[in-house]
Amino acid sequence: MDFAVEVHRNNGYSGGEAAHRFPEFCRVEVHREVRRLGDVVRAMLRRCLGHSRATAYITTAGRCIIRFIVAVLPITGVGNLDRSVTLNEIRPGKPISRDVALRLIGCPDSDLPDLLAAARATKERFKPGVVTYSRKVFIPLTNLCRDYCGYCTFRRDPGEPGAHTMTPEEVLDVARAGEKLGCTEALFSLGDKPELLFPEMRETLRHLGYKSTLHYLEAMCEMVLHETSLLPHPNPGLLSAEWVARLAAVSPSMGLMLETTNTGLLAPGSAHDNAPDKLPAKRLRTIEEAGKQNVPFTTGILIGIGESVEDRIDSLLAIRELHERYGHIQEVIVQNFRVKPTIPMARWPEPSQGEMLRTVAVARLLLPKVNIQAPPNLSAPYYEELVDAGINDWGGISPLTPDFINPEMPWPHVEQLRLRTEAKGSALRQRLPIYPEFVSSVTAKPGVLSEKLRGAMNDDGLARIERVA
């Protein structure tokens, strides 16, 4: 296998981008940052690589990349499972088992093309010849949040630079500007219940005339629904049964990322340390409550935050189990962690493109009849390869607002997205925040929401007015 270790800010080499000698792995100890590797990881590397030849490269950004070729199996925790017959166990349109998923997600590079071909074929049976996207505006209603996730740059404390809660006027201005550009979705993102931690947020809500952040979100969704042609899609955090019902009355769909079922990530120093709303059981409870109320729901996993490949599979299986029970999961997102310089996880390794492709492909095979999405901006510049892995949706793309969660990763231009999608043999179509197969759950009910949805969609349930510029 090809193995790489990245060492940031090597203190012992002042040159530019050039190779420097590195004959034995044990000498990596001269790089100070490598001493921060955990004992288990360091011992594993020494055992596998102690006598291997390697080359270390110092980049102009002060990063050291050490690359080796070693004859060892990838260490995934899966064990020495026989993958030779796994692909033959895939049945068209039938979800694969946990055992098969574990073998496939750890497949060697030589088997990856066959895995991708199986995933792509499964996608084509489900949604042939089409990949969709939602033309949206991103409305960060408030970035105050009581959770402190190790990978997040969105959240702020009161008084911190950039901390902001939007006014109703600001919300409406963004929605109307997006309407002029052909947007059909108003994506509301916000911190989870910041008023429970910050008296400043309680005062802001009092000034605005609302009891809680969720009351304010409900009012803003209702305002956008009545005052524009956009359809709200809130990502509100944890919800009670009452709040699922209240938000479902003013939005055709909503979302909450499961992220992971690994409770170990709540431990001190882990990704969800000091993030009480990231307890997997609580997030699964919200997703289940949406199912009980037949609310079209978007969820997904976040890979590369300290979870194992088994955790990825188990998270997808938890989503699958809820969908099999209630039939309400309209979309599963596979999102890859990206490093940012100001986060606590700034030195954390990002998932490789190979990891992302394997995870997406296995998600497709685990959920053969569910919409699978992966954000293109987080896999740039080679995001079109995700089509090979079986996605049928790119998620929300905005011609107006940035990705406030990953502001350093701009969305691709829709025309470029169309060209790359077509190069992979699929047409690009604009959808609404609710997927076509779920619209009947909303249009069957009387009221403004049903009327607005009917006015926004074509006979096929996709967006009535499409724009590709």
C-alpha beads as a LAMMPS data file, in Angstrom:
LAMMPS data file: protein, C-alpha beads

469 atoms
468 bonds

1 atom types
1 bond types

-500.0 500.0 xlo xhi
-500.0 500.0 ylo yhi
-500.0 500.0 zlo zhi

Masses

1 110.0

Atoms # bond

1 1 1 0.000 0.000 0.000
2 1 1 0.994 3.597 -0.459
3 1 1 1.363 5.160 3.001
4 1 1 1.807 8.825 3.824
5 1 1 2.395 10.847 6.958
6 1 1 2.025 14.603 6.847
7 1 1 4.085 16.641 9.290
8 1 1 3.241 20.300 9.689
9 1 1 5.880 22.991 10.062
10 1 1 9.018 20.888 10.114
11 1 1 11.449 22.664 12.379
12 1 1 14.566 20.968 11.104
13 1 1 14.554 21.906 7.438
14 1 1 14.485 25.401 6.048
15 1 1 14.529 24.572 2.336
16 1 1 11.788 25.054 -0.187
17 1 1 9.866 22.365 -2.006
18 1 1 12.446 19.622 -2.393
19 1 1 13.198 16.110 -1.240
20 1 1 15.449 15.478 1.713
21 1 1 16.971 12.146 2.673
22 1 1 14.991 9.857 4.877
23 1 1 16.403 6.293 4.787
24 1 1 14.692 4.808 7.826
25 1 1 11.297 5.459 9.317
26 1 1 12.585 5.707 12.891
27 1 1 14.362 8.909 11.910
28 1 1 11.001 10.628 11.498
29 1 1 11.443 11.400 15.191
30 1 1 13.603 14.363 14.164
31 1 1 10.403 16.061 13.052
32 1 1 9.018 17.521 16.243
33 1 1 5.362 17.361 15.294
34 1 1 5.505 13.596 14.759
35 1 1 6.189 13.177 18.455
36 1 1 2.568 14.143 18.967
37 1 1 1.383 10.970 17.253
38 1 1 -0.322 8.617 19.683
39 1 1 1.781 5.774 21.059
40 1 1 -0.324 3.144 19.342
41 1 1 -0.085 4.822 15.940
42 1 1 3.634 5.432 16.354
43 1 1 4.264 1.824 17.377
44 1 1 2.236 0.551 14.446
45 1 1 4.151 2.688 12.005
46 1 1 7.505 1.612 13.393
47 1 1 6.526 -2.038 13.259
48 1 1 5.320 -1.829 9.678
49 1 1 7.740 0.685 8.285
50 1 1 10.853 0.648 10.428
51 1 1 13.057 -0.773 7.694
52 1 1 11.380 0.806 4.681
53 1 1 12.918 3.383 2.445
54 1 1 10.989 6.599 2.207
55 1 1 11.243 10.127 0.894
56 1 1 10.148 13.228 2.746
57 1 1 9.149 16.374 0.892
58 1 1 9.115 19.835 2.378
59 1 1 6.564 22.078 0.668
60 1 1 6.714 25.840 0.368
61 1 1 3.929 26.000 2.974
62 1 1 6.232 24.433 5.539
63 1 1 4.569 21.038 5.441
64 1 1 6.447 17.760 5.347
65 1 1 4.919 14.866 3.413
66 1 1 6.565 11.498 4.030
67 1 1 5.628 8.791 1.532
68 1 1 6.432 5.098 1.501
69 1 1 5.376 1.910 -0.266
70 1 1 4.823 -0.928 2.196
71 1 1 3.512 -4.452 1.823
72 1 1 0.945 -4.474 4.634
73 1 1 -2.832 -4.687 4.734
74 1 1 -4.690 -1.439 5.453
75 1 1 -5.384 -1.226 9.173
76 1 1 -9.118 -0.627 9.415
77 1 1 -10.079 -2.715 12.415
78 1 1 -12.054 -4.977 10.093
79 1 1 -9.587 -7.857 10.229
80 1 1 -8.397 -10.147 7.496
81 1 1 -11.719 -10.515 5.731
82 1 1 -11.797 -12.212 2.348
83 1 1 -12.864 -9.563 -0.149
84 1 1 -12.359 -11.705 -3.219
85 1 1 -16.010 -12.763 -3.501
86 1 1 -17.681 -9.729 -1.936
87 1 1 -18.554 -7.946 -5.172
88 1 1 -20.236 -11.102 -6.430
89 1 1 -22.541 -10.966 -3.410
90 1 1 -24.140 -7.701 -4.548
91 1 1 -27.666 -8.170 -5.912
92 1 1 -29.169 -5.416 -8.100
93 1 1 -31.440 -3.173 -6.056
94 1 1 -30.949 -5.158 -2.848
95 1 1 -29.232 -3.535 0.142
96 1 1 -25.972 -5.172 1.164
97 1 1 -25.317 -6.550 4.642
98 1 1 -23.064 -5.075 7.316
99 1 1 -20.503 -7.805 6.718
100 1 1 -20.328 -7.113 2.991
101 1 1 -20.206 -3.346 3.612
102 1 1 -17.245 -3.739 5.962
103 1 1 -15.336 -5.768 3.420
104 1 1 -16.088 -3.346 0.588
105 1 1 -15.205 -0.160 2.456
106 1 1 -11.732 -1.581 3.109
107 1 1 -11.188 -2.893 -0.406
108 1 1 -7.738 -2.510 -1.986
109 1 1 -7.175 -0.039 -4.814
110 1 1 -7.256 -2.883 -7.327
111 1 1 -10.904 -3.581 -6.413
112 1 1 -12.014 0.061 -6.253
113 1 1 -13.048 0.341 -9.943
114 1 1 -15.318 -2.690 -9.550
115 1 1 -16.812 -1.269 -6.353
116 1 1 -17.525 2.042 -8.065
117 1 1 -19.036 0.272 -11.072
118 1 1 -21.392 -1.658 -8.784
119 1 1 -22.414 1.527 -6.962
120 1 1 -22.960 3.447 -10.195
121 1 1 -25.073 0.621 -11.625
122 1 1 -27.179 0.634 -8.460
123 1 1 -27.697 4.376 -8.747
124 1 1 -28.749 4.064 -12.389
125 1 1 -31.419 1.539 -11.438
126 1 1 -32.745 4.068 -8.917
127 1 1 -32.431 7.431 -10.710
128 1 1 -31.170 6.744 -14.259
129 1 1 -29.337 9.413 -16.219
130 1 1 -29.908 12.315 -13.802
131 1 1 -28.016 14.050 -10.999
132 1 1 -29.897 16.824 -9.208
133 1 1 -29.042 19.917 -7.196
134 1 1 -30.996 22.537 -5.271
135 1 1 -30.544 26.194 -6.150
136 1 1 -30.589 27.871 -2.756
137 1 1 -29.763 30.784 -0.546
138 1 1 -27.935 30.021 2.680
139 1 1 -29.472 31.874 5.634
140 1 1 -27.284 31.646 8.790
141 1 1 -30.016 32.757 11.167
142 1 1 -27.602 32.792 14.110
143 1 1 -24.100 31.449 14.510
144 1 1 -24.265 31.492 18.291
145 1 1 -24.254 27.901 19.513
146 1 1 -23.957 26.085 22.815
147 1 1 -21.957 23.227 21.235
148 1 1 -18.179 23.383 20.752
149 1 1 -17.374 20.885 17.999
150 1 1 -13.695 20.476 17.200
151 1 1 -14.183 20.878 13.439
152 1 1 -16.547 23.873 13.336
153 1 1 -15.751 27.412 12.185
154 1 1 -19.416 28.430 11.937
155 1 1 -20.193 28.790 15.638
156 1 1 -19.398 31.883 17.718
157 1 1 -19.697 33.061 21.276
158 1 1 -21.384 36.419 21.945
159 1 1 -18.931 39.264 21.441
160 1 1 -16.604 37.135 19.336
161 1 1 -15.686 38.627 15.923
162 1 1 -18.289 37.569 13.396
163 1 1 -20.950 36.643 15.958
164 1 1 -24.323 37.588 14.509
165 1 1 -28.041 36.895 14.670
166 1 1 -29.865 38.019 11.539
167 1 1 -32.787 40.408 11.763
168 1 1 -36.043 39.671 9.928
169 1 1 -35.139 42.402 7.441
170 1 1 -31.820 40.745 6.678
171 1 1 -33.478 37.372 6.213
172 1 1 -36.028 38.769 3.808
173 1 1 -33.422 40.718 1.836
174 1 1 -31.362 37.563 1.244
175 1 1 -34.432 35.524 0.308
176 1 1 -35.671 38.116 -2.186
177 1 1 -32.223 38.487 -3.745
178 1 1 -32.070 34.718 -4.186
179 1 1 -35.543 34.688 -5.673
180 1 1 -34.351 37.038 -8.420
181 1 1 -31.538 34.597 -9.227
182 1 1 -33.867 31.632 -9.628
183 1 1 -33.369 30.076 -6.195
184 1 1 -36.123 27.845 -4.862
185 1 1 -34.717 26.895 -1.432
186 1 1 -34.053 28.956 1.681
187 1 1 -31.660 26.855 3.773
188 1 1 -31.789 27.950 7.409
189 1 1 -28.708 26.996 9.435
190 1 1 -28.242 28.002 13.057
191 1 1 -26.560 27.122 16.299
192 1 1 -28.356 24.714 18.595
193 1 1 -30.324 26.473 21.361
194 1 1 -27.744 29.177 22.149
195 1 1 -30.121 30.889 24.577
196 1 1 -29.640 28.002 26.998
197 1 1 -26.012 29.038 27.451
198 1 1 -25.798 32.727 26.601
199 1 1 -27.808 35.479 28.328
200 1 1 -26.905 37.729 25.381
201 1 1 -28.933 35.500 23.064
202 1 1 -31.860 35.552 25.466
203 1 1 -31.749 39.341 25.354
204 1 1 -31.571 39.339 21.542
205 1 1 -34.610 37.085 21.342
206 1 1 -36.487 39.262 23.855
207 1 1 -35.722 42.310 21.727
208 1 1 -36.955 40.508 18.598
209 1 1 -40.079 39.376 20.436
210 1 1 -39.520 35.600 20.634
211 1 1 -39.226 33.099 23.482
212 1 1 -36.567 30.906 21.919
213 1 1 -34.381 30.425 18.856
214 1 1 -36.828 27.823 17.558
215 1 1 -39.743 30.273 17.886
216 1 1 -37.723 32.784 15.887
217 1 1 -36.804 30.174 13.264
218 1 1 -40.452 29.191 12.900
219 1 1 -41.437 32.814 12.315
220 1 1 -38.682 33.368 9.737
221 1 1 -39.637 30.219 7.820
222 1 1 -43.239 31.405 7.788
223 1 1 -42.186 34.873 6.607
224 1 1 -40.108 33.497 3.723
225 1 1 -42.934 31.130 2.785
226 1 1 -45.493 33.935 2.627
227 1 1 -43.347 36.772 1.281
228 1 1 -41.331 34.962 -1.411
229 1 1 -41.537 31.965 -3.732
230 1 1 -38.743 30.176 -1.860
231 1 1 -39.390 27.040 0.174
232 1 1 -37.742 26.911 3.625
233 1 1 -35.557 23.978 4.639
234 1 1 -34.430 24.370 8.275
235 1 1 -31.508 22.589 9.941
236 1 1 -32.561 23.403 13.504
237 1 1 -30.671 20.912 15.658
238 1 1 -32.426 18.646 18.153
239 1 1 -36.211 18.815 18.149
240 1 1 -39.059 17.599 20.309
241 1 1 -42.157 16.039 18.764
242 1 1 -43.938 19.382 19.142
243 1 1 -41.223 21.262 17.272
244 1 1 -41.043 18.727 14.461
245 1 1 -44.748 19.351 13.910
246 1 1 -44.460 23.133 14.165
247 1 1 -41.596 23.421 11.698
248 1 1 -43.231 20.923 9.333
249 1 1 -46.157 23.353 9.072
250 1 1 -43.883 26.042 7.560
251 1 1 -41.364 23.953 5.590
252 1 1 -41.773 20.968 3.261
253 1 1 -38.652 19.225 4.587
254 1 1 -36.022 19.622 7.267
255 1 1 -32.684 18.125 8.224
256 1 1 -30.320 17.030 10.966
257 1 1 -26.993 15.337 10.344
258 1 1 -26.556 12.208 12.429
259 1 1 -22.789 12.563 11.813
260 1 1 -21.843 9.383 13.685
261 1 1 -23.077 6.777 16.136
262 1 1 -19.689 6.773 17.916
263 1 1 -20.292 8.025 21.460
264 1 1 -16.539 7.974 22.082
265 1 1 -16.234 11.234 20.151
266 1 1 -17.859 12.985 23.124
267 1 1 -14.748 12.262 25.209
268 1 1 -12.377 15.085 26.242
269 1 1 -10.212 16.165 23.327
270 1 1 -12.428 14.442 20.750
271 1 1 -14.501 16.017 17.997
272 1 1 -17.678 16.334 20.073
273 1 1 -16.090 17.234 23.384
274 1 1 -18.327 19.854 25.043
275 1 1 -21.061 19.371 22.452
276 1 1 -24.104 18.055 24.383
277 1 1 -26.366 18.097 21.346
278 1 1 -24.143 15.650 19.443
279 1 1 -25.121 12.653 21.556
280 1 1 -26.070 10.090 18.863
281 1 1 -29.118 8.783 20.738
282 1 1 -30.608 12.279 20.895
283 1 1 -30.034 12.881 17.198
284 1 1 -31.532 9.523 16.276
285 1 1 -34.540 10.373 18.428
286 1 1 -35.154 13.573 16.442
287 1 1 -34.801 11.717 13.138
288 1 1 -37.210 9.048 14.369
289 1 1 -39.745 11.614 15.532
290 1 1 -39.753 13.107 12.035
291 1 1 -40.464 9.607 10.738
292 1 1 -43.377 9.145 13.106
293 1 1 -44.868 12.370 11.709
294 1 1 -44.094 11.491 8.068
295 1 1 -41.854 14.536 7.630
296 1 1 -39.412 14.300 4.680
297 1 1 -36.012 14.363 6.302
298 1 1 -32.386 14.889 5.271
299 1 1 -29.603 13.387 7.352
300 1 1 -26.135 11.969 6.833
301 1 1 -22.694 11.163 8.164
302 1 1 -19.526 13.194 8.622
303 1 1 -16.380 11.188 7.931
304 1 1 -12.854 11.819 9.142
305 1 1 -13.591 13.190 12.625
306 1 1 -12.126 10.289 14.577
307 1 1 -14.617 7.553 13.789
308 1 1 -13.660 4.114 12.460
309 1 1 -14.856 2.544 9.225
310 1 1 -17.114 0.345 11.348
311 1 1 -18.656 3.517 12.789
312 1 1 -19.358 4.781 9.285
313 1 1 -21.140 1.578 8.382
314 1 1 -23.071 1.463 11.662
315 1 1 -24.177 5.084 11.242
316 1 1 -25.492 4.362 7.760
317 1 1 -27.225 1.241 9.074
318 1 1 -28.881 3.268 11.861
319 1 1 -30.254 5.614 9.208
320 1 1 -31.344 2.668 7.078
321 1 1 -33.180 1.083 9.993
322 1 1 -35.190 4.248 10.623
323 1 1 -35.977 4.614 6.924
324 1 1 -37.135 1.000 6.690
325 1 1 -39.435 1.653 9.636
326 1 1 -40.884 5.014 8.575
327 1 1 -39.905 5.641 4.913
328 1 1 -39.139 9.328 5.507
329 1 1 -35.396 9.688 4.776
330 1 1 -35.374 11.705 1.586
331 1 1 -31.609 12.128 1.399
332 1 1 -28.420 10.849 3.000
333 1 1 -25.376 13.105 2.832
334 1 1 -21.837 11.777 2.955
335 1 1 -19.735 14.758 4.016
336 1 1 -15.981 14.736 4.397
337 1 1 -14.157 16.655 7.121
338 1 1 -11.927 19.458 5.843
339 1 1 -9.153 21.050 7.872
340 1 1 -9.358 24.735 8.754
341 1 1 -6.515 26.637 10.410
342 1 1 -8.529 28.052 13.326
343 1 1 -10.302 24.918 14.570
344 1 1 -9.155 22.661 17.430
345 1 1 -8.777 19.855 14.853
346 1 1 -6.483 21.935 12.631
347 1 1 -3.827 19.190 12.660
348 1 1 -6.288 16.380 12.053
349 1 1 -5.786 14.379 8.818
350 1 1 -8.476 14.770 6.174
351 1 1 -10.106 11.729 4.584
352 1 1 -8.479 10.854 1.282
353 1 1 -10.350 10.908 -2.007
354 1 1 -10.200 7.111 -1.951
355 1 1 -11.860 7.012 1.471
356 1 1 -14.578 9.342 0.271
357 1 1 -15.250 7.309 -2.862
358 1 1 -15.390 4.050 -0.901
359 1 1 -17.735 5.511 1.713
360 1 1 -20.089 7.000 -0.881
361 1 1 -20.123 3.782 -2.889
362 1 1 -20.884 1.671 0.175
363 1 1 -23.588 4.158 1.223
364 1 1 -25.188 3.686 -2.181
365 1 1 -25.094 -0.110 -1.847
366 1 1 -26.453 -0.008 1.708
367 1 1 -29.230 2.395 0.637
368 1 1 -29.947 1.488 -2.996
369 1 1 -33.266 3.362 -3.153
370 1 1 -32.361 6.470 -1.160
371 1 1 -31.015 9.731 -2.562
372 1 1 -27.282 9.966 -1.850
373 1 1 -25.604 13.383 -1.819
374 1 1 -22.021 14.563 -1.483
375 1 1 -21.049 18.262 -1.528
376 1 1 -18.934 19.058 -4.609
377 1 1 -17.054 21.948 -3.010
378 1 1 -15.585 19.646 -0.357
379 1 1 -14.138 17.293 -2.978
380 1 1 -12.842 19.899 -5.423
381 1 1 -11.148 19.846 -7.859
382 1 1 -12.100 16.237 -8.660
383 1 1 -15.669 16.223 -7.413
384 1 1 -17.059 14.663 -10.605
385 1 1 -15.555 11.342 -9.474
386 1 1 -18.356 11.210 -6.890
387 1 1 -20.768 10.455 -9.742
388 1 1 -18.797 7.262 -10.338
389 1 1 -19.373 6.347 -6.681
390 1 1 -23.154 6.463 -7.051
391 1 1 -24.377 9.861 -5.888
392 1 1 -27.517 11.214 -7.509
393 1 1 -27.440 14.683 -5.965
394 1 1 -24.963 17.518 -5.402
395 1 1 -26.905 19.215 -2.596
396 1 1 -27.540 22.921 -2.372
397 1 1 -25.630 25.291 -4.660
398 1 1 -26.014 29.036 -4.236
399 1 1 -25.408 31.732 -6.843
400 1 1 -25.608 34.343 -4.067
401 1 1 -24.418 33.228 -0.634
402 1 1 -21.269 31.357 0.424
403 1 1 -21.121 28.044 2.231
404 1 1 -21.045 29.533 5.733
405 1 1 -20.085 26.146 7.211
406 1 1 -17.068 25.796 4.879
407 1 1 -16.493 29.380 3.687
408 1 1 -13.036 28.605 2.307
409 1 1 -14.585 26.038 -0.074
410 1 1 -16.654 27.937 -2.689
411 1 1 -19.432 26.160 -4.530
412 1 1 -18.775 25.448 -8.184
413 1 1 -20.530 27.563 -10.784
414 1 1 -23.713 25.807 -11.919
415 1 1 -22.575 25.779 -15.556
416 1 1 -19.314 24.082 -14.571
417 1 1 -21.291 21.621 -12.461
418 1 1 -23.497 20.867 -15.457
419 1 1 -20.529 20.273 -17.772
420 1 1 -18.799 17.922 -15.349
421 1 1 -22.015 16.052 -14.617
422 1 1 -22.702 15.603 -18.325
423 1 1 -19.132 14.427 -18.874
424 1 1 -19.992 11.573 -16.513
425 1 1 -23.050 10.661 -18.559
426 1 1 -25.807 12.306 -16.511
427 1 1 -28.035 15.330 -16.973
428 1 1 -28.074 18.019 -14.285
429 1 1 -31.568 18.932 -13.053
430 1 1 -32.684 21.500 -10.509
431 1 1 -34.817 20.140 -7.687
432 1 1 -36.671 21.658 -4.772
433 1 1 -35.583 21.212 -1.135
434 1 1 -38.058 18.304 -1.005
435 1 1 -37.431 15.394 -3.371
436 1 1 -40.086 14.463 -5.972
437 1 1 -40.981 11.127 -4.380
438 1 1 -41.916 12.931 -1.132
439 1 1 -43.989 15.873 -2.404
440 1 1 -47.302 14.054 -2.036
441 1 1 -46.831 13.952 1.741
442 1 1 -47.022 17.766 1.699
443 1 1 -49.369 18.514 -1.196
444 1 1 -52.003 16.211 0.283
445 1 1 -52.463 18.699 3.119
446 1 1 -54.372 21.974 2.613
447 1 1 -52.754 25.333 3.261
448 1 1 -50.172 27.831 2.086
449 1 1 -47.270 25.371 2.201
450 1 1 -49.046 22.950 -0.127
451 1 1 -50.018 25.770 -2.493
452 1 1 -46.478 27.155 -2.636
453 1 1 -45.021 23.718 -3.273
454 1 1 -47.465 23.023 -6.097
455 1 1 -46.565 26.346 -7.674
456 1 1 -42.825 25.649 -7.482
457 1 1 -42.746 22.190 -9.041
458 1 1 -43.139 20.600 -12.448
459 1 1 -45.229 17.507 -13.104
460 1 1 -42.134 15.425 -12.323
461 1 1 -41.745 17.048 -8.897
462 1 1 -38.546 18.934 -9.807
463 1 1 -38.203 22.723 -9.935
464 1 1 -40.582 24.436 -12.352
465 1 1 -38.109 27.141 -13.391
466 1 1 -34.589 25.876 -14.010
467 1 1 -31.536 28.050 -14.373
468 1 1 -28.079 26.869 -15.438
469 1 1 -26.135 30.132 -15.351

Bonds

1 1 1 2
2 1 2 3
3 1 3 4
4 1 4 5
5 1 5 6
6 1 6 7
7 1 7 8
8 1 8 9
9 1 9 10
10 1 10 11
11 1 11 12
12 1 12 13
13 1 13 14
14 1 14 15
15 1 15 16
16 1 16 17
17 1 17 18
18 1 18 19
19 1 19 20
20 1 20 21
21 1 21 22
22 1 22 23
23 1 23 24
24 1 24 25
25 1 25 26
26 1 26 27
27 1 27 28
28 1 28 29
29 1 29 30
30 1 30 31
31 1 31 32
32 1 32 33
33 1 33 34
34 1 34 35
35 1 35 36
36 1 36 37
37 1 37 38
38 1 38 39
39 1 39 40
40 1 40 41
41 1 41 42
42 1 42 43
43 1 43 44
44 1 44 45
45 1 45 46
46 1 46 47
47 1 47 48
48 1 48 49
49 1 49 50
50 1 50 51
51 1 51 52
52 1 52 53
53 1 53 54
54 1 54 55
55 1 55 56
56 1 56 57
57 1 57 58
58 1 58 59
59 1 59 60
60 1 60 61
61 1 61 62
62 1 62 63
63 1 63 64
64 1 64 65
65 1 65 66
66 1 66 67
67 1 67 68
68 1 68 69
69 1 69 70
70 1 70 71
71 1 71 72
72 1 72 73
73 1 73 74
74 1 74 75
75 1 75 76
76 1 76 77
77 1 77 78
78 1 78 79
79 1 79 80
80 1 80 81
81 1 81 82
82 1 82 83
83 1 83 84
84 1 84 85
85 1 85 86
86 1 86 87
87 1 87 88
88 1 88 89
89 1 89 90
90 1 90 91
91 1 91 92
92 1 92 93
93 1 93 94
94 1 94 95
95 1 95 96
96 1 96 97
97 1 97 98
98 1 98 99
99 1 99 100
100 1 100 101
101 1 101 102
102 1 102 103
103 1 103 104
104 1 104 105
105 1 105 106
106 1 106 107
107 1 107 108
108 1 108 109
109 1 109 110
110 1 110 111
111 1 111 112
112 1 112 113
113 1 113 114
114 1 114 115
115 1 115 116
116 1 116 117
117 1 117 118
118 1 118 119
119 1 119 120
120 1 120 121
121 1 121 122
122 1 122 123
123 1 123 124
124 1 124 125
125 1 125 126
126 1 126 127
127 1 127 128
128 1 128 129
129 1 129 130
130 1 130 131
131 1 131 132
132 1 132 133
133 1 133 134
134 1 134 135
135 1 135 136
136 1 136 137
137 1 137 138
138 1 138 139
139 1 139 140
140 1 140 141
141 1 141 142
142 1 142 143
143 1 143 144
144 1 144 145
145 1 145 146
146 1 146 147
147 1 147 148
148 1 148 149
149 1 149 150
150 1 150 151
151 1 151 152
152 1 152 153
153 1 153 154
154 1 154 155
155 1 155 156
156 1 156 157
157 1 157 158
158 1 158 159
159 1 159 160
160 1 160 161
161 1 161 162
162 1 162 163
163 1 163 164
164 1 164 165
165 1 165 166
166 1 166 167
167 1 167 168
168 1 168 169
169 1 169 170
170 1 170 171
171 1 171 172
172 1 172 173
173 1 173 174
174 1 174 175
175 1 175 176
176 1 176 177
177 1 177 178
178 1 178 179
179 1 179 180
180 1 180 181
181 1 181 182
182 1 182 183
183 1 183 184
184 1 184 185
185 1 185 186
186 1 186 187
187 1 187 188
188 1 188 189
189 1 189 190
190 1 190 191
191 1 191 192
192 1 192 193
193 1 193 194
194 1 194 195
195 1 195 196
196 1 196 197
197 1 197 198
198 1 198 199
199 1 199 200
200 1 200 201
201 1 201 202
202 1 202 203
203 1 203 204
204 1 204 205
205 1 205 206
206 1 206 207
207 1 207 208
208 1 208 209
209 1 209 210
210 1 210 211
211 1 211 212
212 1 212 213
213 1 213 214
214 1 214 215
215 1 215 216
216 1 216 217
217 1 217 218
218 1 218 219
219 1 219 220
220 1 220 221
221 1 221 222
222 1 222 223
223 1 223 224
224 1 224 225
225 1 225 226
226 1 226 227
227 1 227 228
228 1 228 229
229 1 229 230
230 1 230 231
231 1 231 232
232 1 232 233
233 1 233 234
234 1 234 235
235 1 235 236
236 1 236 237
237 1 237 238
238 1 238 239
239 1 239 240
240 1 240 241
241 1 241 242
242 1 242 243
243 1 243 244
244 1 244 245
245 1 245 246
246 1 246 247
247 1 247 248
248 1 248 249
249 1 249 250
250 1 250 251
251 1 251 252
252 1 252 253
253 1 253 254
254 1 254 255
255 1 255 256
256 1 256 257
257 1 257 258
258 1 258 259
259 1 259 260
260 1 260 261
261 1 261 262
262 1 262 263
263 1 263 264
264 1 264 265
265 1 265 266
266 1 266 267
267 1 267 268
268 1 268 269
269 1 269 270
270 1 270 271
271 1 271 272
272 1 272 273
273 1 273 274
274 1 274 275
275 1 275 276
276 1 276 277
277 1 277 278
278 1 278 279
279 1 279 280
280 1 280 281
281 1 281 282
282 1 282 283
283 1 283 284
284 1 284 285
285 1 285 286
286 1 286 287
287 1 287 288
288 1 288 289
289 1 289 290
290 1 290 291
291 1 291 292
292 1 292 293
293 1 293 294
294 1 294 295
295 1 295 296
296 1 296 297
297 1 297 298
298 1 298 299
299 1 299 300
300 1 300 301
301 1 301 302
302 1 302 303
303 1 303 304
304 1 304 305
305 1 305 306
306 1 306 307
307 1 307 308
308 1 308 309
309 1 309 310
310 1 310 311
311 1 311 312
312 1 312 313
313 1 313 314
314 1 314 315
315 1 315 316
316 1 316 317
317 1 317 318
318 1 318 319
319 1 319 320
320 1 320 321
321 1 321 322
322 1 322 323
323 1 323 324
324 1 324 325
325 1 325 326
326 1 326 327
327 1 327 328
328 1 328 329
329 1 329 330
330 1 330 331
331 1 331 332
332 1 332 333
333 1 333 334
334 1 334 335
335 1 335 336
336 1 336 337
337 1 337 338
338 1 338 339
339 1 339 340
340 1 340 341
341 1 341 342
342 1 342 343
343 1 343 344
344 1 344 345
345 1 345 346
346 1 346 347
347 1 347 348
348 1 348 349
349 1 349 350
350 1 350 351
351 1 351 352
352 1 352 353
353 1 353 354
354 1 354 355
355 1 355 356
356 1 356 357
357 1 357 358
358 1 358 359
359 1 359 360
360 1 360 361
361 1 361 362
362 1 362 363
363 1 363 364
364 1 364 365
365 1 365 366
366 1 366 367
367 1 367 368
368 1 368 369
369 1 369 370
370 1 370 371
371 1 371 372
372 1 372 373
373 1 373 374
374 1 374 375
375 1 375 376
376 1 376 377
377 1 377 378
378 1 378 379
379 1 379 380
380 1 380 381
381 1 381 382
382 1 382 383
383 1 383 384
384 1 384 385
385 1 385 386
386 1 386 387
387 1 387 388
388 1 388 389
389 1 389 390
390 1 390 391
391 1 391 392
392 1 392 393
393 1 393 394
394 1 394 395
395 1 395 396
396 1 396 397
397 1 397 398
398 1 398 399
399 1 399 400
400 1 400 401
401 1 401 402
402 1 402 403
403 1 403 404
404 1 404 405
405 1 405 406
406 1 406 407
407 1 407 408
408 1 408 409
409 1 409 410
410 1 410 411
411 1 411 412
412 1 412 413
413 1 413 414
414 1 414 415
415 1 415 416
416 1 416 417
417 1 417 418
418 1 418 419
419 1 419 420
420 1 420 421
421 1 421 422
422 1 422 423
423 1 423 424
424 1 424 425
425 1 425 426
426 1 426 427
427 1 427 428
428 1 428 429
429 1 429 430
430 1 430 431
431 1 431 432
432 1 432 433
433 1 433 434
434 1 434 435
435 1 435 436
436 1 436 437
437 1 437 438
438 1 438 439
439 1 439 440
440 1 440 441
441 1 441 442
442 1 442 443
443 1 443 444
444 1 444 445
445 1 445 446
446 1 446 447
447 1 447 448
448 1 448 449
449 1 449 450
450 1 450 451
451 1 451 452
452 1 452 453
453 1 453 454
454 1 454 455
455 1 455 456
456 1 456 457
457 1 457 458
458 1 458 459
459 1 459 460
460 1 460 461
461 1 461 462
462 1 462 463
463 1 463 464
464 1 464 465
465 1 465 466
466 1 466 467
467 1 467 468
468 1 468 469
